[in-house]
């Protein structure tokens, strides 16, 4: 791949940018208002943020070899990782009120973390396995 | 020059990339961030198209820029294959979301008080939390070998949990730290 001289050109060929991050069901709300947070960051015109991000990406591709740029990006990456980890930490207290009960909810969250982050089990397997278990347990607990 | 790409997918692999992102779009419980672990597994661990460091840098770029989080998918797509890569990954992640998933979301919204939807939403909430924590952990991989970067990551978690500071300032501060000790 070669970096084009006109960084904005691919923007024209880009698919329509999303207005908002899609989520399958109202889970985002259930897990701590992620939806609102993401809606607040929604763009004014959909193509605009994509253009900004692409300019930055092409610039990164071009200067990634430069030691200071590489350092800056590593620092930004450390913060991005921290931000997302913190999002997860902030979701933890809500699990105390989960229908599965606090102990089971925390155990399932830990199991998911272990399998996905440490053992690198593919997501479809986890959802088909652990997802089905969680759904079934919740279904039974919600018996009217 | 080709700095951002370790080894781009061959022509025949683009169908696989599209299929992977279509599937991932359907499985995106809990929003864009919870898709990070599976993208990382596919792009970094399985195919080695991106290094840990490139993957984290690209997500950081998308986080630093204004706009929806989902744009990190466009950046990763660009990283593995320029405009074509971006087109394939964005079509993959957006096509089901704008059709099937939207319909499913409406269907679920209309029945949000039913037992099945409740069981799905609350039953899978612990898994969503596990996925978001996994995303943070995996994005931190390039930082674990450098005490300064590790400290930056830990400090970010603490600041972000305890205060309401705008993340953009934290990312800028991280860039500054990285310029000297990254």
Interface residues (C-beta under 8 A of the other chain):
Chain A: X1 X2 X3 X4 X9 X10 X13 X14 X15 X16 X17 X18 X19 X20 X21 X22 X23 X24 X25 X26 X27 X28 X30 X31 X34 X35 X38 X41 X42 X43 X48 X49 X50 X52 X53 X54 X56 X57 X58 X60 X61 X62 X64 X65 X68 X70 X71 X72 X73 X74 X75 X76 X77 X78 X79 X80 X81 X82 X83 X84 X85 X86 X87 X88 X89 X90 X91 X92 X94 X95 X98 X99 X100 X104 X105 X106 X107 X108 X109 X110 X111 X112 X113 X116 X117 X120 X122 X123 X124 X126 X127 X130 X131 X134 X135 X136 X137 X138 X139 X142 X143 X144
Chain B: X1 X2 X3 X4 X5 X8 X23 X24 X25 X26 X27 X28 X29 X30 X31 X32 X33 X36 X37 X38 X41 X45 X53 X54 X56 X57 X58 X59 X60 X61 X62 X63 X64 X65 X66 X67 X68 X69 X70 X71 X74 X75 X78 X79 X81 X82 X83 X86 X87 X90 X91 X94 X97 X98 X101 X102 X104 X105 X108 X109 X112 X115 X116 X117 X118 X119 X120 X121 X122 X123 X124 X125 X126 X127 X128 X129 X130 X131 X132 X133 X134 X135 X136 X137 X138 X139 X140 X142 X143 X146 X149 X150 X152 X153 X154 X155 X156 X157 X160 X161 X167 X170 X171 X173 X174 X175 X176 X177 X178 X179 X180 X181 X182
